[in-house]
Amino acid sequence: MGFIKLDFLVSAPVEHVWNLGLQAERIPEWQFDVIAVKGTDGPINQKGAKYILVYKKVGMLLDSPVEISRYEPENLTIETTGQTPLGGVF
C-alpha cells in the first residue's frame, strides 16, 4: 500500500485557518481537487461528524465519505477517516 502526504503552507493566523477548516462547505476553496461537499449542514466540529467530498475525475463525479475521527480544539487538532473515490482508505 502506498502513502500520500499533503503539507500546506498558509500565510494567515492559525485561528483563521482553524475556523475555515471547520466549514465543510468551504473545503473546495482550499482543497484543489474537491469540487463540492454534501451531506453536512453546519460546522464539522465534533467527533463523529460526517460529510462527503465530491471529486471530478475524467469527467466523472466521485464521492468520498469522510468522518471526523478525532477532534481536539484545545490542541487545534482534527483527524478524519474515510474512503477515497477509487476504493482506498484514509
Secondary structure as GFF3:
##gff-version 3
##sequence-region A 1 90
A	DSSP	alpha_helix	14	21	.	.	.	ID=ss1
A	DSSP	three_ten_helix	24	26	.	.	.	ID=ss2
A	DSSP	alpha_helix	27	30	.	.	.	ID=ss3
A	DSSP	beta_strand	34	38	.	.	.	ID=ss4
A	DSSP	beta_strand	50	57	.	.	.	ID=ss5
A	DSSP	beta_strand	60	72	.	.	.	ID=ss6
A	DSSP	three_ten_helix	73	75	.	.	.	ID=ss7
A	DSSP	beta_strand	77	82	.	.	.	ID=ss8
###
